[in-house]
Amino acid sequence: MRKYSVLVVDDSKVIRFMIAGILAGTEFEICDSAENSAEAVEKYKLLQPDLVTMDMNLPDGNGIECSRQILAINPKAKIVMISAMKDASLITQGQEAGISSFLQKPVKAQVLIETLQLLAKNGKGTPERVKNAYVKPFMKVLKKNLFTLAGINSKMSLEVNKAEFLEIDGIAVVIGLTGSPVGRAILKMDKETMQKFSQKIVGDQIELSEDEIIDNIEEAANIIVGRGVSVINDSVKDKEMRITPPGTIYGSNIRMDNSNVLSFNITAMTDLGEFKMNVGFAEGE
């Protein structure tokens, strides 16, 4: 079995020991460790490891700046940030610097090993792996809940979306995915499908206003995405994904940024029209 070399950058001896313990007996071996940024850069130049684990707070700087220096040496360096913090701002800064993935302390053994395996073998994470683990559950839940909520049968399709923007014409309910991994799910449909679907949910005997129709779609999206997240949390060990409150976009010819996201389109073809769900994850997750 090939061994992948790992440089561990962390000023905490406890954390260095913990990572060494996690990687013992795996396909990863620690070639050396560094306690500060200057030492990390010098050891990277000397050792050229396959992977680097990087702490955020170092005695002589921060992990993002240290990563920039390493990436200046080797633009293809694979760096995993392991930090007590993992907020959106930190992830954005890290992505701009070129950091490959982000984990939060205390890091779980399986999560660290899985992340290193993905980076060692596949770069920043393959669409196939993300599709199978995180997108297909949303596809199954969408199909099931279209029937449960409104008795609608559907034919499903799934594809990677590499477009820079998502086009919205009608309604789009945007729900953030937090925890691990970070991303968002968007349920969208045109106005006619929205009206028919909402009416199906409540029954033909109830007349709905436009605001009530929008509220119905928002609640349906919340249910579908929430159930998808529950399926993922139950099936993917050591992952705890959560959802944010939904936000709704309503209108025509609206474009939504889809860059820096590993993005997938799920389409449900029904007699009422097309239901489209876009599921995207921050690259490096």
C-alpha positions in Angstrom: 0.0 0.0 0.0 1.4 3.4 -1.0 2.0 5.7 1.9 1.1 9.4 1.5 3.3 11.8 3.4 1.7 14.4 5.6 3.2 17.6 7.1 1.4 18.6 10.3 1.4 22.3 11.1 0.1 23.1 14.6 1.6 24.9 17.6 -0.2 22.5 20.0 1.8 19.3 20.9 -1.5 17.7 21.9 -3.1 18.3 18.5 0.1 17.0 16.8 -0.1 13.8 18.9 -3.8 13.4 18.2 -3.3 13.6 14.4 -0.4 11.2 14.7 -2.6 8.8 16.6 -5.5 9.1 14.0 -3.1 8.4 11.1 -1.2 5.6 12.7 -1.7 2.4 10.7 -3.4 4.1 7.8 -2.1 4.9 4.3 -0.8 8.3 5.6 2.4 8.8 7.5 3.6 12.0 9.1 6.9 13.0 7.5 7.4 15.9 10.0 5.6 18.6 12.0 6.0 22.3 12.4 5.0 24.6 15.3 4.9 27.9 13.4 4.6 29.4 9.9 8.2 29.9 9.1 9.1 26.4 10.1 6.2 25.0 8.1 7.3 26.8 4.9 10.9 25.6 5.3 9.9 22.0 5.9 7.5 22.1 3.0 10.4 23.2 0.7 12.6 20.5 2.0 10.2 17.5 2.2 7.6 18.3 -0.5 4.9 16.3 1.3 1.8 14.9 -0.4 -0.5 16.7 2.1 -0.5 19.4 4.8 -2.7 19.8 7.8 -2.8 23.4 8.8 -3.8 25.1 12.0 -5.4 28.6 11.7 -3.6 30.4 14.6 0.1 30.1 14.6 2.6 32.0 16.9 4.1 34.0 14.0 1.0 34.4 11.8 -2.1 32.6 10.6 -2.7 29.4 8.6 -4.1 31.2 5.6 -1.0 33.3 5.1 1.2 30.3 5.7 -0.8 28.3 3.1 -0.3 31.1 0.6 3.4 30.8 1.1 3.3 27.1 0.6 1.1 27.4 -2.5 3.6 29.9 -3.9 6.1 27.1 -3.7 3.7 24.5 -5.2 0.4 25.8 -6.6 -0.9 22.1 -6.5 -0.2 21.7 -2.7 -3.1 20.0 -0.9 -3.8 21.7 2.4 -6.4 20.8 4.9 -7.2 23.7 7.3 -8.0 22.3 10.8 -9.3 25.1 13.0 -11.5 25.7 16.0 -13.3 28.2 13.8 -15.1 27.2 10.6 -17.3 30.2 9.6 -18.2 31.3 6.1 -15.7 34.2 6.1 -12.8 31.9 7.0 -13.8 29.4 4.4 -14.1 32.1 1.7 -10.6 33.5 2.6 -9.2 30.1 2.6 -10.7 29.2 -0.8 -9.3 32.4 -2.2 -5.9 31.5 -0.9 -6.1 28.0 -2.4 -6.7 25.8 0.6 -8.3 22.5 -0.4 -10.5 21.6 2.5 -11.7 22.8 6.0 -12.3 20.8 9.1 -13.2 21.9 12.6 -11.5 21.0 15.9 -11.8 18.6 17.6 -11.5 16.7 14.3 -13.1 13.3 14.1 -10.8 10.5 13.0 -12.9 9.2 10.2 -13.6 12.6 8.8 -9.9 13.5 8.7 -8.9 10.2 7.1 -11.8 10.5 4.5 -10.8 14.1 3.7 -7.1 13.1 3.2 -8.1 10.2 1.0 -10.2 12.4 -1.2 -7.4 14.9 -1.6 -4.6 12.3 -2.1 -6.5 10.4 -4.7 -8.9 12.8 -6.3 -7.9 16.4 -5.7 -10.5 18.7 -4.2 -13.3 16.2 -4.1 -14.9 14.3 -7.1 -18.3 15.1 -8.3 -19.1 11.3 -8.3 -18.3 10.9 -4.6 -20.3 14.0 -3.7 -23.2 13.0 -5.9 -23.5 9.6 -4.3 -23.1 10.6 -0.7 -24.9 14.0 -0.6 -26.9 14.6 -3.8 -28.7 11.4 -4.5 -30.4 11.5 -1.0 -32.0 14.8 -2.0 -33.2 13.3 -5.3 -34.9 10.4 -3.6 -36.5 12.7 -1.0 -37.7 15.1 -3.7 -39.4 12.3 -5.6 -40.9 10.8 -2.4 -42.2 14.1 -1.0 -43.7 15.3 -4.3 -45.9 12.2 -4.0 -46.5 12.5 -0.3 -47.3 16.2 -0.3 -49.4 16.3 -3.5 -49.8 12.8 -4.9 -47.5 13.7 -7.9 -45.5 11.0 -9.7 -42.2 12.1 -11.2 -39.4 11.0 -13.5 -36.0 12.1 -12.1 -32.7 13.1 -13.7 -29.4 14.3 -12.2 -26.5 16.1 -13.7 -23.5 18.2 -12.7 -24.0 21.9 -13.3 -20.9 23.8 -14.4 -22.6 27.1 -15.3 -21.4 30.3 -13.7 -25.0 31.4 -12.9 -28.3 29.7 -12.0 -31.2 31.1 -14.0 -34.4 31.7 -12.0 -37.8 32.4 -13.7 -40.6 31.9 -11.2 -39.9 31.0 -7.6 -36.7 29.7 -6.0 -36.5 28.8 -2.3 -32.9 28.9 -1.1 -31.9 26.9 2.0 -28.4 27.0 3.4 -26.6 23.8 4.4 -24.3 24.2 7.4 -22.1 21.9 9.5 -20.3 19.3 7.4 -20.4 19.8 4.4 -21.3 23.4 3.8 -23.5 24.3 0.8 -27.1 25.2 -0.2 -30.1 23.6 -1.8 -32.5 25.5 -4.1 -35.9 24.3 -5.1 -37.2 26.2 -8.1 -40.1 26.1 -10.5 -42.0 28.4 -12.9 -45.1 30.3 -11.8 -47.6 28.0 -13.4 -46.1 24.9 -11.8 -45.9 26.8 -8.5 -49.6 27.6 -8.5 -50.6 24.1 -9.5 -48.4 22.4 -6.9 -49.6 24.7 -4.1 -53.2 24.1 -5.0 -52.6 20.3 -5.0 -51.2 20.5 -1.5 -54.2 22.2 0.0 -56.9 20.8 -2.3 -59.0 22.5 -5.0 -61.7 23.6 -2.5 -59.4 26.2 -1.0 -58.7 29.4 -2.9 -55.2 30.7 -2.3 -53.7 34.2 -2.6 -50.3 34.7 -4.2 -48.7 35.2 -0.8 -50.2 31.9 0.5 -49.0 30.1 -2.6 -45.5 31.4 -2.0 -45.7 30.4 1.7 -46.8 26.9 0.6 -43.8 26.5 -1.7 -41.4 27.7 0.9 -42.7 25.3 3.5 -42.6 22.4 1.0 -39.0 23.2 0.2 -38.2 23.4 3.9 -39.7 19.9 4.4 -38.0 18.4 1.4 -34.5 19.8 2.2 -34.9 19.0 5.9 -35.7 15.4 5.2 -32.9 15.1 2.8 -30.5 16.4 5.4 -31.9 13.9 7.9 -31.2 11.0 5.5 -27.7 12.2 4.9 -27.0 12.5 8.7 -28.3 9.0 9.3 -26.3 7.4 6.5 -23.0 9.3 6.5 -21.1 8.6 9.7 -19.7 11.6 11.6 -21.5 14.2 9.5 -23.8 16.7 11.1 -25.4 18.8 8.4 -28.1 21.4 9.3 -30.3 23.8 7.4 -30.8 27.5 7.7 -34.2 29.2 7.5 -35.4 29.4 3.8 -35.1 32.5 1.7 -37.4 33.0 -1.3 -36.6 34.6 -4.7 -39.6 35.4 -6.9 -39.5 37.0 -10.3 -38.2 36.7 -13.9 -34.8 36.6 -15.5 -32.9 36.5 -12.2 -29.4 35.2 -12.1 -27.8 33.6 -9.0 -24.0 33.1 -8.6 -23.0 29.4 -9.0 -19.2 29.9 -9.1 -16.9 28.2 -6.6 -19.5 25.6 -6.0 -19.6 21.9 -6.8 -23.2 22.1 -8.2 -25.8 19.5 -9.3 -29.1 19.8 -11.0 -32.0 17.5 -10.0 -35.0 17.6 -12.2 -38.4 16.0 -11.5 -40.6 15.8 -14.6 -44.3 15.7 -13.6 -47.7 16.3 -15.1 -47.7 19.6 -13.3 -44.5 20.8 -14.8 -40.8 20.6 -13.9 -39.5 20.8 -10.3 -35.8 21.6 -10.2 -33.5 21.3 -7.3 -30.0 22.6 -7.4 -27.7 21.2 -4.7 -24.2 22.8 -4.3 -21.3 22.5 -1.9 -18.4 24.7 -1.3 -15.4 23.4 -3.2 -13.0 21.7 -0.9 -15.7 20.2 1.2 
